[in-house]
Amino acid sequence: MKAEKVRNLTDDELRHQERELNDQLFKLKFQLNMGQTESLKKIRGLRKDIARVKTIARERAIAGGTEKK
């Protein structure tokens, strides 16, 4: 997923996307531990996508003045 695509999402869509990515990551990690898959590239990609989503959400929070403490 490209950063441009993530930037075009609304705040609600961002939260939903983050939840979906976290669910996918959990399932892949579970499969990896069970020995059903060896898709380390996919896990690495999902972690990077989650980081992108979180970074853009944080940028918006700071720019909007809704910083959580």
PDB file of N, CA, C and O in Angstrom:
ATOM      1  N   MET A   1       0.849  -1.172   0.000  1.00  0.00           N
ATOM      2  CA  MET A   1       0.000   0.000   0.000  1.00  0.00           C
ATOM      3  C   MET A   1       0.896   1.237   0.000  1.00  0.00           C
ATOM      4  O   MET A   1       1.829   1.343   0.796  1.00  0.00           O
ATOM      5  N   LYS A   2       0.604   2.143  -0.882  1.00  0.00           N
ATOM      6  CA  LYS A   2       1.393   3.360  -1.008  1.00  0.00           C
ATOM      7  C   LYS A   2       0.878   4.432  -0.047  1.00  0.00           C
ATOM      8  O   LYS A   2      -0.296   4.439   0.325  1.00  0.00           O
ATOM      9  N   ALA A   3       1.773   5.333   0.346  1.00  0.00           N
ATOM     10  CA  ALA A   3       1.407   6.396   1.274  1.00  0.00           C
ATOM     11  C   ALA A   3       0.364   7.326   0.648  1.00  0.00           C
ATOM     12  O   ALA A   3      -0.498   7.854   1.350  1.00  0.00           O
ATOM     13  N   GLU A   4       0.443   7.523  -0.655  1.00  0.00           N
ATOM     14  CA  GLU A   4      -0.535   8.394  -1.337  1.00  0.00           C
ATOM     15  C   GLU A   4      -1.944   7.839  -1.171  1.00  0.00           C
ATOM     16  O   GLU A   4      -2.888   8.587  -0.919  1.00  0.00           O
ATOM     17  N   LYS A   5      -2.078   6.529  -1.313  1.00  0.00           N
ATOM     18  CA  LYS A   5      -3.383   5.886  -1.173  1.00  0.00           C
ATOM     19  C   LYS A   5      -3.908   6.042   0.252  1.00  0.00           C
ATOM     20  O   LYS A   5      -5.101   6.270   0.452  1.00  0.00           O
ATOM     21  N   VAL A   6      -3.030   5.921   1.234  1.00  0.00           N
ATOM     22  CA  VAL A   6      -3.429   6.037   2.638  1.00  0.00           C
ATOM     23  C   VAL A   6      -3.840   7.474   2.945  1.00  0.00           C
ATOM     24  O   VAL A   6      -4.795   7.701   3.689  1.00  0.00           O
ATOM     25  N   ARG A   7      -3.139   8.428   2.387  1.00  0.00           N
ATOM     26  CA  ARG A   7      -3.448   9.840   2.643  1.00  0.00           C
ATOM     27  C   ARG A   7      -4.832  10.229   2.117  1.00  0.00           C
ATOM     28  O   ARG A   7      -5.436  11.178   2.616  1.00  0.00           O
ATOM     29  N   ASN A   8      -5.332   9.514   1.125  1.00  0.00           N
ATOM     30  CA  ASN A   8      -6.637   9.825   0.549  1.00  0.00           C
ATOM     31  C   ASN A   8      -7.796   9.262   1.369  1.00  0.00           C
ATOM     32  O   ASN A   8      -8.955   9.560   1.080  1.00  0.00           O
ATOM     33  N   LEU A   9      -7.504   8.463   2.377  1.00  0.00           N
ATOM     34  CA  LEU A   9      -8.554   7.884   3.213  1.00  0.00           C
ATOM     35  C   LEU A   9      -9.026   8.891   4.260  1.00  0.00           C
ATOM     36  O   LEU A   9      -8.274   9.771   4.678  1.00  0.00           O
ATOM     37  N   THR A  10     -10.280   8.744   4.672  1.00  0.00           N
ATOM     38  CA  THR A  10     -10.794   9.578   5.753  1.00  0.00           C
ATOM     39  C   THR A  10     -10.294   9.016   7.081  1.00  0.00           C
ATOM     40  O   THR A  10      -9.697   7.941   7.115  1.00  0.00           O
ATOM     41  N   ASP A  11     -10.535   9.737   8.168  1.00  0.00           N
ATOM     42  CA  ASP A  11     -10.083   9.289   9.485  1.00  0.00           C
ATOM     43  C   ASP A  11     -10.723   7.962   9.878  1.00  0.00           C
ATOM     44  O   ASP A  11     -10.050   7.079  10.409  1.00  0.00           O
ATOM     45  N   ASP A  12     -12.025   7.818   9.616  1.00  0.00           N
ATOM     46  CA  ASP A  12     -12.701   6.557   9.941  1.00  0.00           C
ATOM     47  C   ASP A  12     -12.151   5.407   9.119  1.00  0.00           C
ATOM     48  O   ASP A  12     -11.950   4.306   9.630  1.00  0.00           O
ATOM     49  N   GLU A  13     -11.907   5.671   7.834  1.00  0.00           N
ATOM     50  CA  GLU A  13     -11.349   4.628   6.976  1.00  0.00           C
ATOM     51  C   GLU A  13      -9.942   4.251   7.427  1.00  0.00           C
ATOM     52  O   GLU A  13      -9.543   3.091   7.321  1.00  0.00           O
ATOM     53  N   LEU A  14      -9.189   5.233   7.932  1.00  0.00           N
ATOM     54  CA  LEU A  14      -7.840   4.958   8.443  1.00  0.00           C
ATOM     55  C   LEU A  14      -7.896   4.010   9.637  1.00  0.00           C
ATOM     56  O   LEU A  14      -7.144   3.038   9.702  1.00  0.00           O
ATOM     57  N   ARG A  15      -8.791   4.299  10.578  1.00  0.00           N
ATOM     58  CA  ARG A  15      -8.929   3.436  11.755  1.00  0.00           C
ATOM     59  C   ARG A  15      -9.359   2.027  11.345  1.00  0.00           C
ATOM     60  O   ARG A  15      -8.860   1.033  11.873  1.00  0.00           O
ATOM     61  N   HIS A  16     -10.289   1.961  10.402  1.00  0.00           N
ATOM     62  CA  HIS A  16     -10.763   0.662   9.920  1.00  0.00           C
ATOM     63  C   HIS A  16      -9.630  -0.097   9.230  1.00  0.00           C
ATOM     64  O   HIS A  16      -9.473  -1.301   9.438  1.00  0.00           O
ATOM     65  N   GLN A  17      -8.853   0.590   8.423  1.00  0.00           N
ATOM     66  CA  GLN A  17      -7.732  -0.024   7.722  1.00  0.00           C
ATOM     67  C   GLN A  17      -6.686  -0.554   8.711  1.00  0.00           C
ATOM     68  O   GLN A  17      -6.141  -1.643   8.530  1.00  0.00           O
ATOM     69  N   GLU A  18      -6.419   0.234   9.757  1.00  0.00           N
ATOM     70  CA  GLU A  18      -5.455  -0.193  10.772  1.00  0.00           C
ATOM     71  C   GLU A  18      -5.927  -1.474  11.467  1.00  0.00           C
ATOM     72  O   GLU A  18      -5.142  -2.394  11.698  1.00  0.00           O
ATOM     73  N   ARG A  19      -7.227  -1.519  11.797  1.00  0.00           N
ATOM     74  CA  ARG A  19      -7.780  -2.718  12.435  1.00  0.00           C
ATOM     75  C   ARG A  19      -7.652  -3.939  11.519  1.00  0.00           C
ATOM     76  O   ARG A  19      -7.270  -5.022  11.963  1.00  0.00           O
ATOM     77  N   GLU A  20      -7.975  -3.750  10.244  1.00  0.00           N
ATOM     78  CA  GLU A  20      -7.895  -4.859   9.293  1.00  0.00           C
ATOM     79  C   GLU A  20      -6.463  -5.366   9.151  1.00  0.00           C
ATOM     80  O   GLU A  20      -6.219  -6.573   9.136  1.00  0.00           O
ATOM     81  N   LEU A  21      -5.523  -4.433   9.048  1.00  0.00           N
ATOM     82  CA  LEU A  21      -4.123  -4.821   8.907  1.00  0.00           C
ATOM     83  C   LEU A  21      -3.623  -5.550  10.142  1.00  0.00           C
ATOM     84  O   LEU A  21      -2.878  -6.524  10.032  1.00  0.00           O
ATOM     85  N   ASN A  22      -4.032  -5.081  11.327  1.00  0.00           N
ATOM     86  CA  ASN A  22      -3.635  -5.759  12.565  1.00  0.00           C
ATOM     87  C   ASN A  22      -4.212  -7.170  12.636  1.00  0.00           C
ATOM     88  O   ASN A  22      -3.543  -8.096  13.096  1.00  0.00           O
ATOM     89  N   ASP A  23      -5.458  -7.334  12.177  1.00  0.00           N
ATOM     90  CA  ASP A  23      -6.071  -8.668  12.154  1.00  0.00           C
ATOM     91  C   ASP A  23      -5.316  -9.599  11.205  1.00  0.00           C
ATOM     92  O   ASP A  23      -5.051 -10.755  11.534  1.00  0.00           O
ATOM     93  N   GLN A  24      -4.973  -9.080  10.021  1.00  0.00           N
ATOM     94  CA  GLN A  24      -4.232  -9.887   9.053  1.00  0.00           C
ATOM     95  C   GLN A  24      -2.873 -10.298   9.614  1.00  0.00           C
ATOM     96  O   GLN A  24      -2.441 -11.440   9.456  1.00  0.00           O
ATOM     97  N   LEU A  25      -2.207  -9.343  10.273  1.00  0.00           N
ATOM     98  CA  LEU A  25      -0.899  -9.631  10.855  1.00  0.00           C
ATOM     99  C   LEU A  25      -1.008 -10.708  11.927  1.00  0.00           C
ATOM    100  O   LEU A  25      -0.180 -11.617  11.990  1.00  0.00           O
ATOM    101  N   PHE A  26      -2.029 -10.603  12.766  1.00  0.00           N
ATOM    102  CA  PHE A  26      -2.240 -11.602  13.812  1.00  0.00           C
ATOM    103  C   PHE A  26      -2.430 -12.988  13.206  1.00  0.00           C
ATOM    104  O   PHE A  26      -1.830 -13.963  13.658  1.00  0.00           O
ATOM    105  N   LYS A  27      -3.272 -13.064  12.177  1.00  0.00           N
ATOM    106  CA  LYS A  27      -3.541 -14.354  11.542  1.00  0.00           C
ATOM    107  C   LYS A  27      -2.283 -14.936  10.908  1.00  0.00           C
ATOM    108  O   LYS A  27      -2.030 -16.136  11.015  1.00  0.00           O
ATOM    109  N   LEU A  28      -1.490 -14.088  10.246  1.00  0.00           N
ATOM    110  CA  LEU A  28      -0.263 -14.580   9.634  1.00  0.00           C
ATOM    111  C   LEU A  28       0.745 -15.057  10.670  1.00  0.00           C
ATOM    112  O   LEU A  28       1.404 -16.080  10.480  1.00  0.00           O
ATOM    113  N   LYS A  29       0.865 -14.310  11.773  1.00  0.00           N
ATOM    114  CA  LYS A  29       1.779 -14.728  12.835  1.00  0.00           C
ATOM    115  C   LYS A  29       1.331 -16.057  13.437  1.00  0.00           C
ATOM    116  O   LYS A  29       2.153 -16.918  13.751  1.00  0.00           O
ATOM    117  N   PHE A  30       0.028 -16.209  13.591  1.00  0.00           N
ATOM    118  CA  PHE A  30      -0.510 -17.452  14.129  1.00  0.00           C
ATOM    119  C   PHE A  30      -0.194 -18.615  13.200  1.00  0.00           C
ATOM    120  O   PHE A  30       0.233 -19.680  13.646  1.00  0.00           O
ATOM    121  N   GLN A  31      -0.409 -18.401  11.888  1.00  0.00           N
ATOM    122  CA  GLN A  31      -0.107 -19.443  10.912  1.00  0.00           C
ATOM    123  C   GLN A  31       1.379 -19.770  10.899  1.00  0.00           C
ATOM    124  O   GLN A  31       1.764 -20.932  10.766  1.00  0.00           O
ATOM    125  N   LEU A  32       2.208 -18.751  11.036  1.00  0.00           N
ATOM    126  CA  LEU A  32       3.653 -18.963  11.054  1.00  0.00           C
ATOM    127  C   LEU A  32       4.056 -19.837  12.243  1.00  0.00           C
ATOM    128  O   LEU A  32       4.869 -20.751  12.107  1.00  0.00           O
ATOM    129  N   ASN A  33       3.480 -19.545  13.403  1.00  0.00           N
ATOM    130  CA  ASN A  33       3.795 -20.326  14.601  1.00  0.00           C
ATOM    131  C   ASN A  33       3.269 -21.753  14.517  1.00  0.00           C
ATOM    132  O   ASN A  33       3.840 -22.665  15.116  1.00  0.00           O
ATOM    133  N   MET A  34       2.188 -21.947  13.779  1.00  0.00           N
ATOM    134  CA  MET A  34       1.632 -23.286  13.616  1.00  0.00           C
ATOM    135  C   MET A  34       2.358 -24.060  12.521  1.00  0.00           C
ATOM    136  O   MET A  34       2.113 -25.253  12.338  1.00  0.00           O
ATOM    137  N   GLY A  35       3.247 -23.392  11.795  1.00  0.00           N
ATOM    138  CA  GLY A  35       3.995 -24.051  10.743  1.00  0.00           C
ATOM    139  C   GLY A  35       3.250 -24.177   9.435  1.00  0.00           C
ATOM    140  O   GLY A  35       3.656 -24.950   8.567  1.00  0.00           O
ATOM    141  N   GLN A  36       2.161 -23.430   9.275  1.00  0.00           N
ATOM    142  CA  GLN A  36       1.347 -23.531   8.070  1.00  0.00           C
ATOM    143  C   GLN A  36       1.848 -22.620   6.943  1.00  0.00           C
ATOM    144  O   GLN A  36       1.507 -22.830   5.780  1.00  0.00           O
ATOM    145  N   THR A  37       2.640 -21.630   7.279  1.00  0.00           N
ATOM    146  CA  THR A  37       3.105 -20.696   6.258  1.00  0.00           C
ATOM    147  C   THR A  37       4.522 -20.249   6.580  1.00  0.00           C
ATOM    148  O   THR A  37       4.984 -20.354   7.716  1.00  0.00           O
ATOM    149  N   GLU A  38       5.187 -19.755   5.569  1.00  0.00           N
ATOM    150  CA  GLU A  38       6.521 -19.200   5.756  1.00  0.00           C
ATOM    151  C   GLU A  38       6.617 -17.860   5.045  1.00  0.00           C
ATOM    152  O   GLU A  38       7.648 -17.546   4.450  1.00  0.00           O
ATOM    153  N   SER A  39       5.562 -17.074   5.099  1.00  0.00           N
ATOM    154  CA  SER A  39       5.491 -15.825   4.346  1.00  0.00           C
ATOM    155  C   SER A  39       6.031 -14.656   5.170  1.00  0.00           C
ATOM    156  O   SER A  39       5.272 -13.801   5.625  1.00  0.00           O
ATOM    157  N   LEU A  40       7.333 -14.634   5.352  1.00  0.00           N
ATOM    158  CA  LEU A  40       7.949 -13.552   6.108  1.00  0.00           C
ATOM    159  C   LEU A  40       7.852 -12.219   5.364  1.00  0.00           C
ATOM    160  O   LEU A  40       7.744 -11.165   5.991  1.00  0.00           O
ATOM    161  N   LYS A  41       7.891 -12.262   4.042  1.00  0.00           N
ATOM    162  CA  LYS A  41       7.765 -11.031   3.248  1.00  0.00           C
ATOM    163  C   LYS A  41       6.411 -10.381   3.488  1.00  0.00           C
ATOM    164  O   LYS A  41       6.312  -9.160   3.603  1.00  0.00           O
ATOM    165  N   LYS A  42       5.377 -11.196   3.563  1.00  0.00           N
ATOM    166  CA  LYS A  42       4.032 -10.674   3.780  1.00  0.00           C
ATOM    167  C   LYS A  42       3.912 -10.033   5.162  1.00  0.00           C
ATOM    168  O   LYS A  42       3.308  -8.970   5.309  1.00  0.00           O
ATOM    169  N   ILE A  43       4.485 -10.679   6.165  1.00  0.00           N
ATOM    170  CA  ILE A  43       4.452 -10.142   7.529  1.00  0.00           C
ATOM    171  C   ILE A  43       5.195  -8.806   7.569  1.00  0.00           C
ATOM    172  O   ILE A  43       4.708  -7.833   8.145  1.00  0.00           O
ATOM    173  N   ARG A  44       6.363  -8.768   6.959  1.00  0.00           N
ATOM    174  CA  ARG A  44       7.169  -7.550   6.925  1.00  0.00           C
ATOM    175  C   ARG A  44       6.407  -6.421   6.232  1.00  0.00           C
ATOM    176  O   ARG A  44       6.428  -5.279   6.691  1.00  0.00           O
ATOM    177  N   GLY A  45       5.735  -6.744   5.126  1.00  0.00           N
ATOM    178  CA  GLY A  45       4.951  -5.750   4.388  1.00  0.00           C
ATOM    179  C   GLY A  45       3.781  -5.233   5.201  1.00  0.00           C
ATOM    180  O   GLY A  45       3.497  -4.035   5.185  1.00  0.00           O
ATOM    181  N   LEU A  46       3.097  -6.122   5.914  1.00  0.00           N
ATOM    182  CA  LEU A  46       1.970  -5.713   6.753  1.00  0.00           C
ATOM    183  C   LEU A  46       2.429  -4.783   7.866  1.00  0.00           C
ATOM    184  O   LEU A  46       1.763  -3.793   8.170  1.00  0.00           O
ATOM    185  N   ARG A  47       3.574  -5.104   8.476  1.00  0.00           N
ATOM    186  CA  ARG A  47       4.087  -4.236   9.539  1.00  0.00           C
ATOM    187  C   ARG A  47       4.399  -2.846   9.004  1.00  0.00           C
ATOM    188  O   ARG A  47       4.149  -1.849   9.681  1.00  0.00           O
ATOM    189  N   LYS A  48       4.937  -2.772   7.809  1.00  0.00           N
ATOM    190  CA  LYS A  48       5.239  -1.465   7.200  1.00  0.00           C
ATOM    191  C   LYS A  48       3.956  -0.706   6.870  1.00  0.00           C
ATOM    192  O   LYS A  48       3.888   0.508   7.056  1.00  0.00           O
ATOM    193  N   ASP A  49       2.934  -1.423   6.378  1.00  0.00           N
ATOM    194  CA  ASP A  49       1.654  -0.783   6.081  1.00  0.00           C
ATOM    195  C   ASP A  49       1.008  -0.228   7.347  1.00  0.00           C
ATOM    196  O   ASP A  49       0.458   0.874   7.333  1.00  0.00           O
ATOM    197  N   ILE A  50       1.074  -0.985   8.437  1.00  0.00           N
ATOM    198  CA  ILE A  50       0.522  -0.520   9.711  1.00  0.00           C
ATOM    199  C   ILE A  50       1.261   0.734  10.160  1.00  0.00           C
ATOM    200  O   ILE A  50       0.644   1.684  10.641  1.00  0.00           O
ATOM    201  N   ALA A  51       2.570   0.735  10.005  1.00  0.00           N
ATOM    202  CA  ALA A  51       3.361   1.909  10.385  1.00  0.00           C
ATOM    203  C   ALA A  51       2.975   3.116   9.551  1.00  0.00           C
ATOM    204  O   ALA A  51       2.887   4.225  10.077  1.00  0.00           O
ATOM    205  N   ARG A  52       2.740   2.919   8.249  1.00  0.00           N
ATOM    206  CA  ARG A  52       2.315   4.031   7.385  1.00  0.00           C
ATOM    207  C   ARG A  52       0.990   4.618   7.854  1.00  0.00           C
ATOM    208  O   ARG A  52       0.835   5.835   7.955  1.00  0.00           O
ATOM    209  N   VAL A  53       0.037   3.734   8.140  1.00  0.00           N
ATOM    210  CA  VAL A  53      -1.291   4.181   8.571  1.00  0.00           C
ATOM    211  C   VAL A  53      -1.185   4.955   9.880  1.00  0.00           C
ATOM    212  O   VAL A  53      -1.791   6.016  10.030  1.00  0.00           O
ATOM    213  N   LYS A  54      -0.414   4.423  10.823  1.00  0.00           N
ATOM    214  CA  LYS A  54      -0.264   5.092  12.119  1.00  0.00           C
ATOM    215  C   LYS A  54       0.448   6.433  11.974  1.00  0.00           C
ATOM    216  O   LYS A  54       0.094   7.399  12.650  1.00  0.00           O
ATOM    217  N   THR A  55       1.437   6.499  11.108  1.00  0.00           N
ATOM    218  CA  THR A  55       2.175   7.743  10.899  1.00  0.00           C
ATOM    219  C   THR A  55       1.271   8.822  10.332  1.00  0.00           C
ATOM    220  O   THR A  55       1.294   9.963  10.795  1.00  0.00           O
ATOM    221  N   ILE A  56       0.482   8.472   9.342  1.00  0.00           N
ATOM    222  CA  ILE A  56      -0.407   9.456   8.718  1.00  0.00           C
ATOM    223  C   ILE A  56      -1.500   9.886   9.692  1.00  0.00           C
ATOM    224  O   ILE A  56      -1.872  11.059   9.725  1.00  0.00           O
ATOM    225  N   ALA A  57      -2.021   8.945  10.488  1.00  0.00           N
ATOM    226  CA  ALA A  57      -3.022   9.295  11.498  1.00  0.00           C
ATOM    227  C   ALA A  57      -2.425  10.265  12.514  1.00  0.00           C
ATOM    228  O   ALA A  57      -3.085  11.213  12.937  1.00  0.00           O
ATOM    229  N   ARG A  58      -1.185  10.026  12.900  1.00  0.00           N
ATOM    230  CA  ARG A  58      -0.504  10.895  13.870  1.00  0.00           C
ATOM    231  C   ARG A  58      -0.253  12.277  13.268  1.00  0.00           C
ATOM    232  O   ARG A  58      -0.428  13.289  13.946  1.00  0.00           O
ATOM    233  N   GLU A  59       0.154  12.324  12.009  1.00  0.00           N
ATOM    234  CA  GLU A  59       0.366  13.612  11.343  1.00  0.00           C
ATOM    235  C   GLU A  59      -0.919  14.429  11.331  1.00  0.00           C
ATOM    236  O   GLU A  59      -0.908  15.633  11.590  1.00  0.00           O
ATOM    237  N   ARG A  60      -2.028  13.755  11.026  1.00  0.00           N
ATOM    238  CA  ARG A  60      -3.314  14.455  10.999  1.00  0.00           C
ATOM    239  C   ARG A  60      -3.705  14.945  12.386  1.00  0.00           C
ATOM    240  O   ARG A  60      -4.240  16.044  12.534  1.00  0.00           O
ATOM    241  N   ALA A  61      -3.436  14.127  13.406  1.00  0.00           N
ATOM    242  CA  ALA A  61      -3.783  14.521  14.772  1.00  0.00           C
ATOM    243  C   ALA A  61      -2.993  15.755  15.192  1.00  0.00           C
ATOM    244  O   ALA A  61      -3.536  16.659  15.827  1.00  0.00           O
ATOM    245  N   ILE A  62      -1.727  15.789  14.841  1.00  0.00           N
ATOM    246  CA  ILE A  62      -0.893  16.934  15.199  1.00  0.00           C
ATOM    247  C   ILE A  62      -1.321  18.170  14.423  1.00  0.00           C
ATOM    248  O   ILE A  62      -1.418  19.261  14.986  1.00  0.00           O
ATOM    249  N   ALA A  63      -1.576  18.000  13.131  1.00  0.00           N
ATOM    250  CA  ALA A  63      -1.979  19.135  12.281  1.00  0.00           C
ATOM    251  C   ALA A  63      -3.343  19.679  12.694  1.00  0.00           C
ATOM    252  O   ALA A  63      -3.594  20.880  12.596  1.00  0.00           O
ATOM    253  N   GLY A  64      -4.230  18.782  13.161  1.00  0.00           N
ATOM    254  CA  GLY A  64      -5.573  19.190  13.552  1.00  0.00           C
ATOM    255  C   GLY A  64      -5.645  19.728  14.959  1.00  0.00           C
ATOM    256  O   GLY A  64      -6.686  20.236  15.376  1.00  0.00           O
ATOM    257  N   GLY A  65      -4.573  19.627  15.689  1.00  0.00           N
ATOM    258  CA  GLY A  65      -4.568  20.110  17.063  1.00  0.00           C
ATOM    259  C   GLY A  65      -5.295  19.213  18.029  1.00  0.00           C
ATOM    260  O   GLY A  65      -5.667  19.653  19.117  1.00  0.00           O
ATOM    261  N   THR A  66      -5.510  17.959  17.659  1.00  0.00           N
ATOM    262  CA  THR A  66      -6.197  17.011  18.539  1.00  0.00           C
ATOM    263  C   THR A  66      -5.199  16.031  19.126  1.00  0.00           C
ATOM    264  O   THR A  66      -5.478  14.836  19.229  1.00  0.00           O
ATOM    265  N   GLU A  67      -4.053  16.531  19.505  1.00  0.00           N
ATOM    266  CA  GLU A  67      -2.988  15.691  20.060  1.00  0.00           C
ATOM    267  C   GLU A  67      -3.405  15.100  21.394  1.00  0.00           C
ATOM    268  O   GLU A  67      -3.872  15.815  22.281  1.00  0.00           O
ATOM    269  N   LYS A  68      -3.234  13.785  21.532  1.00  0.00           N
ATOM    270  CA  LYS A  68      -3.562  13.107  22.793  1.00  0.00           C
ATOM    271  C   LYS A  68      -2.327  13.079  23.678  1.00  0.00           C
ATOM    272  O   LYS A  68      -1.207  12.890  23.202  1.00  0.00           O
ATOM    273  N   LYS A  69      -2.548  13.270  24.971  1.00  0.00           N
ATOM    274  CA  LYS A  69      -1.428  13.209  25.918  1.00  0.00           C
ATOM    275  C   LYS A  69      -1.677  12.144  26.938  1.00  0.00           C
ATOM    276  O   LYS A  69      -0.849  11.934  27.825  1.00  0.00           O
TER     277      LYS A  69
END
